């Protein structure tokens, strides 16, 4: 095969184009894609608005797809530890490549890929990388220690659920904010406290944790009311560019910009194999029906991620 199908965003729509199959260079592997999740960032990319946020140069079309699971198909020079035929999962974390994970093949640096979790299908494995790595790296920015308190907004969401699970695994005491019907789900992830979305957030948090929580990861982009739930000198972590509030009361405000990390992916695989992460697959669509998958995500209300299968 000399050409492949790849999904791109063009003028707010997604389309399949035929392009040359990429060749693995030094430090790279080529992965034959079995599954690639569709994420909110893909909707954002396909809209063509990235240049307005200074995240990419203006381009005619944009490569789509961050999460991938598949099989190593070609190994470039200087690659150790990964072999052809090995099942892997990974994260294509750059915005500028013309073709990314939603394609028949994708190139990944060795820092972007790890052995796939045993016992999971490729479709299940493809739901993990972006959200779990974002959760790990956001919690690292919050820099809390076991026994400290953390508020997670959007705690029932794809990112929020992993934030709760991983924070609880680190020994943090977690308060989760979500819809009233999600209390059982959020507590099942490991939250000690639950706050319904329509409650007075800061008052509710401070009633549970006098003085406010030690930190918040604002997965729902609540903003100032989430910041107001944090004690003076605590930590606030935003998950989207341009959404972080002013660092009032000495609160350390930061934004997580996710990066691929092979070591962290390997840890995610171990947690998944041990049943410590809840895999949330909302459904699958063949690549040729990608527009349906994008429309489904855009409509909202999904529990987990929709996955494309080339």
Phi, psi and omega per residue, in radians:
X1 nan 2.227 3.124
X2 -1.872 -0.294 3.085
X3 -2.204 2.852 3.134
X4 -2.511 2.880 3.004
X5 -1.556 2.416 3.070
X6 -2.452 2.544 -3.133
X7 -1.673 2.335 3.111
X8 -2.316 2.763 3.018
X9 -1.753 2.339 -3.076
X10 -2.587 2.029 3.113
X11 0.931 0.719 3.065
X12 1.458 0.002 3.125
X13 -2.062 2.843 3.029
X14 -1.877 2.507 3.130
X15 -2.578 2.674 3.089
X16 -1.643 2.299 3.080
X17 -2.131 2.693 3.048
X18 -1.696 2.202 -3.078
X19 -2.423 2.845 3.104
X20 -1.107 2.503 3.025
X21 -1.151 2.232 -3.103
X22 -1.259 2.734 3.125
X23 -1.968 2.348 -3.111
X24 -1.200 2.227 3.074
X25 -1.712 -2.993 3.134
X26 -0.975 2.287 3.101
X27 1.305 0.231 -3.099
X28 -2.115 2.751 2.930
X29 -2.190 2.593 2.981
X30 -1.746 2.261 -3.106
X31 -1.926 2.219 2.971
X32 -1.375 1.999 -2.970
X33 -1.296 2.244 3.009
X34 -1.782 -0.525 -3.099
X35 -2.775 2.496 3.115
X36 -2.501 2.132 -3.103
X37 -1.306 2.674 3.038
X38 -1.813 2.160 -3.059
X39 -2.034 2.795 3.042
X40 -0.927 -0.608 3.117
X41 -1.099 -0.478 3.082
X42 -1.213 -0.684 3.045
X43 -1.047 -0.762 3.137
X44 -1.084 -0.778 -3.139
X45 -1.124 -0.803 -3.106
X46 -1.115 -0.427 -3.128
X47 -1.189 -0.320 3.131
X48 1.410 0.215 -3.059
X49 -1.670 0.016 -3.109
X50 -0.985 -0.738 -3.139
X51 -1.025 -0.552 3.130
X52 -1.128 -0.398 3.088
X53 -1.743 0.173 -3.131
X54 1.026 0.616 3.121
X55 -1.709 -0.411 3.036
X56 -2.554 2.862 2.914
X57 -1.268 2.737 3.026
X58 -1.090 2.292 3.130
X59 -2.365 2.746 3.129
X60 -1.173 -0.653 3.111
X61 -2.603 2.787 -2.996
X62 -2.194 2.315 3.056
X63 -1.164 2.552 -3.049
X64 -2.151 2.583 3.032
X65 1.903 2.114 3.083
X66 -1.858 -0.913 -3.055
X67 -1.464 2.431 3.130
X68 -2.588 2.565 2.934
X69 -2.378 2.483 -3.119
X70 3.133 -2.626 -3.068
X71 -2.240 2.362 3.068
X72 -1.072 2.200 -3.060
X73 -1.899 -0.497 -3.126
X74 -2.652 2.415 -3.112
X75 -2.004 2.200 -3.137
X76 -1.413 2.952 3.116
X77 -1.022 2.463 3.049
X78 1.415 0.143 -3.141
X79 -1.606 2.215 3.063
X80 -2.113 2.635 3.050
X81 1.555 -0.243 3.093
X82 -2.154 2.406 -3.069
X83 -2.270 2.716 3.098
X84 -1.033 2.398 -3.117
X85 1.595 -0.072 -3.106
X86 -1.447 2.368 3.072
X87 -1.335 2.266 -3.068
X88 -2.419 2.903 2.914
X89 -2.431 2.739 -3.058
X90 -2.925 -3.039 -3.050
X91 -2.358 2.102 3.022
X92 -1.565 1.676 -2.880
X93 -1.697 0.040 3.121
X94 -1.644 2.526 -3.109
X95 -1.586 -0.364 -2.977
X96 -1.524 -0.397 -3.128
X97 -0.980 2.455 -3.093
X98 -1.206 -0.400 3.117
X99 -2.406 2.375 -3.070
X100 -2.186 -2.424 -2.928
X101 -1.377 -0.381 3.118
X102 -1.481 1.345 -3.040
X103 -2.832 3.076 3.124
X104 -1.376 -0.484 3.072
X105 -2.428 2.641 3.069
X106 -2.499 2.487 3.024
X107 -1.593 2.338 3.068
X108 -2.292 2.454 2.955
X109 -1.200 2.715 -3.125
X110 -1.087 -0.400 3.098
X111 -1.302 -0.134 -3.037
X112 -1.876 0.105 -2.956
X113 -2.532 2.623 3.104
X114 -2.598 2.895 3.091
X115 -1.021 2.374 -3.095
X116 -1.174 2.629 3.105
X117 -1.111 2.290 3.057
X118 -1.176 2.519 3.097
X119 1.519 -0.077 3.103
X120 -1.888 2.544 3.000
X121 -1.291 2.806 3.057
X122 -0.993 -0.652 3.127
X123 -1.086 -0.710 3.105
X124 -1.196 -0.785 -3.119
X125 -1.070 -0.595 -3.105
X126 -1.208 -0.244 3.115
X127 -1.433 -0.162 -2.925
X128 -1.589 -0.812 -2.834
X129 -0.971 -0.984 -3.014
X130 -1.070 -0.833 -3.064
X131 -1.252 -0.707 -3.140
X132 -1.223 -0.699 3.121
X133 -1.182 -0.662 3.071
X134 -1.077 -0.737 3.131
X135 -1.091 -0.837 3.141
X136 -1.017 -0.845 -3.044
X137 -1.271 -0.547 3.038
X138 -1.161 -0.736 3.118
X139 -1.169 -0.601 3.053
X140 -1.090 -0.701 3.104
X141 -1.143 -0.671 3.111
X142 -1.118 -0.564 3.001
X143 0.981 0.848 3.104
X144 -1.669 2.770 -3.118
X145 -1.971 2.774 -3.115
X146 -0.893 2.362 -3.113
X147 1.678 -0.313 3.091
X148 -1.365 2.938 -3.002
X149 -1.901 2.488 -3.104
X150 -2.369 2.338 2.962
X151 -1.723 2.291 3.025
X152 -2.036 2.032 3.024
X153 -1.519 2.682 -3.069
X154 1.117 0.681 -2.958
X155 -1.230 -0.232 3.100
X156 -1.642 -0.097 -3.073
X157 -1.375 3.093 -3.096
X158 -1.098 -0.739 3.058
X159 -1.359 -0.811 -3.066
X160 -1.027 -0.680 3.125
X161 -1.058 -0.738 3.120
X162 -1.245 -0.574 3.051
X163 -1.042 -0.777 3.137
X164 -1.138 -0.830 -3.084
X165 -1.091 -0.800 -3.074
X166 -1.270 -0.669 3.088
X167 -1.087 -0.758 3.114
X168 -1.112 -0.661 3.104
X169 -1.138 -0.456 3.099
X170 -1.485 -0.006 3.093
X171 1.556 0.262 3.099
X172 -1.482 2.662 3.054
X173 -1.648 2.068 -2.911
X174 -1.953 2.351 2.927
X175 -1.892 2.257 -3.110
X176 -1.960 2.295 3.067
X177 -1.815 2.192 3.138
X178 -2.839 -3.129 3.093
X179 -1.094 2.631 -3.044
X180 -0.995 -0.562 -3.130
X181 -1.349 -0.046 -3.061
X182 -1.777 0.172 -3.051
X183 -1.038 -0.815 -3.127
X184 -1.047 -0.744 3.134
X185 -1.075 -0.852 -3.070
X186 -1.169 -0.722 3.077
X187 -1.150 -0.588 3.080
X188 -1.110 -0.501 3.067
X189 -1.256 -0.321 3.117
X190 2.135 0.141 3.119
X191 -1.238 2.351 3.073
X192 -1.371 -0.619 -3.107
X193 -2.182 2.652 3.089
X194 -2.246 2.395 3.116
X195 -2.222 2.111 3.111
X196 -1.204 2.608 -3.020
X197 -1.040 -0.540 -3.075
X198 -1.558 0.093 3.108
X199 -1.388 2.859 2.976
X200 -1.266 1.826 -2.929
X201 -1.074 -0.969 -3.064
X202 -1.088 -0.729 3.130
X203 -1.131 -0.701 -3.138
X204 -1.150 -0.768 3.138
X205 -1.097 -0.790 -3.068
X206 -1.256 -0.385 3.020
X207 -1.251 -0.563 3.127
X208 -1.454 -0.686 -3.095
X209 -2.226 1.625 -3.101
X210 -0.926 2.282 -3.126
X211 1.580 -0.251 3.128
X212 1.807 2.762 -3.138
X213 -1.263 2.814 3.124
X214 -1.254 -0.468 -3.133
X215 -2.843 2.866 3.068
X216 -2.428 2.445 2.864
X217 -1.938 2.016 -2.941
X218 -1.618 1.264 -3.085
X219 -1.184 -0.412 -3.135
X220 -1.625 0.036 -3.140
X221 0.964 0.900 3.115
X222 -1.309 -0.686 3.060
X223 1.545 -2.191 -2.931
X224 -1.115 -0.613 -3.141
X225 -1.227 -0.502 3.025
X226 -1.222 -0.726 3.089
X227 -1.063 -0.669 -3.113
X228 -1.213 -0.232 3.111
X229 -1.487 -0.119 -3.054
X230 -1.725 2.455 3.088
X231 -1.130 2.768 3.044
X232 -1.011 2.344 3.132
X233 1.400 0.101 3.130
X234 -1.418 -2.724 -3.040
X235 -2.288 2.414 3.051
X236 -2.222 2.238 3.115
X237 -2.100 2.111 3.050
X238 -1.563 2.668 -3.101
X239 -1.994 0.060 3.132
X240 -2.412 2.450 -3.115
X241 -1.042 2.366 3.053
X242 1.419 0.118 -3.096
X243 -1.884 -0.060 -3.083
X244 -1.253 2.327 3.113
X245 -1.354 2.999 3.061
X246 -1.133 2.444 -3.079
X247 -1.355 1.259 3.127
X248 -1.180 2.738 3.017
X249 0.950 0.539 3.079
X250 1.240 0.240 3.119
X251 -1.251 2.342 3.128
X252 -1.401 1.859 -3.089
X253 -1.760 2.281 3.126
X254 -2.525 2.923 3.094
X255 -2.195 2.328 3.104
X256 -1.522 2.203 3.019
X257 -2.008 1.791 -2.936
X258 -1.102 2.552 3.058
X259 -2.299 2.626 3.014
X260 -1.210 2.508 -3.126
X261 -2.652 1.909 -3.051
X262 -1.073 -0.660 3.131
X263 -1.135 -0.741 3.108
X264 -1.198 -0.623 3.065
X265 -1.091 -0.690 3.106
X266 -1.099 -0.663 3.086
X267 -1.155 -0.717 3.085
X268 -1.033 -0.740 3.124
X269 -1.066 -0.738 3.134
X270 -1.120 -0.762 3.115
X271 -1.088 -0.737 -3.127
X272 -1.121 -0.743 3.129
X273 -1.109 -0.559 -3.136
X274 -1.484 0.006 3.141
X275 1.314 0.359 -3.087
X276 -1.606 -0.096 3.064
X277 -2.110 2.432 3.122
X278 -1.540 1.969 3.128
X279 -1.368 2.259 -3.004
X280 -2.214 1.582 3.138
X281 -1.796 2.022 -3.095
X282 -1.484 -0.374 -3.123
X283 2.744 2.993 -3.129
X284 -2.243 2.659 3.058
X285 -2.419 2.470 3.010
X286 -1.146 2.691 -3.083
X287 -0.964 -0.656 -3.101
X288 -1.178 -0.224 3.073
X289 -1.929 0.571 -3.121
X290 -1.037 -0.624 -3.128
X291 -1.033 -0.609 3.100
X292 -1.165 -0.713 3.128
X293 -1.117 -0.724 3.131
X294 -1.158 -0.702 3.114
X295 -1.134 -0.651 3.130
X296 -1.120 -0.771 3.116
X297 -1.159 -0.742 -3.114
X298 -1.083 -0.579 -3.134
X299 -1.216 -0.366 3.098
X300 1.394 3.141 3.095
X301 1.441 0.108 -3.125
X302 -1.372 2.521 2.979
X303 -1.871 1.756 -3.065
X304 1.742 -2.827 -3.027
X305 -2.038 2.513 2.978
X306 -1.498 2.434 -3.023
X307 -2.141 2.407 3.046
X308 -1.665 2.466 3.119
X309 -2.157 1.915 -3.134
X310 -1.082 nan nan
